[in-house]
Amino acid sequence: MTRMRSYGPKITAMAQAARRGGVDMNKDQLKGKLRQARGTAKQKLGKLTGNRRQHAEGEVDRTMGKVQERYGAAREQVERRIKP
């Protein structure tokens, strides 16, 4: 039996809604949101423990998550324009 990774209630709810079709979000957008959440957690943990490297890694993850989410949104927009 494999154990599912928990990303917190907000992210889990978004993922479930995306699977049901309730949220208009593609895979890149969802992955971007997850990476942003992971980055925020790393940042807070780094700040709490005084670990500057972990805090910096959190900033990078958060920024990369934003980029991935925006890429997904742009991709979705292009797909909508292409499909009649």
PyMOL commands that set and color helices and strands:
alter all, ss='L'
color gray80, all
select helices_A, chain A and resi 9-20+27-49+52-82
alter helices_A, ss='H'
color red, helices_A
deselect
rebuild
show_as cartoon
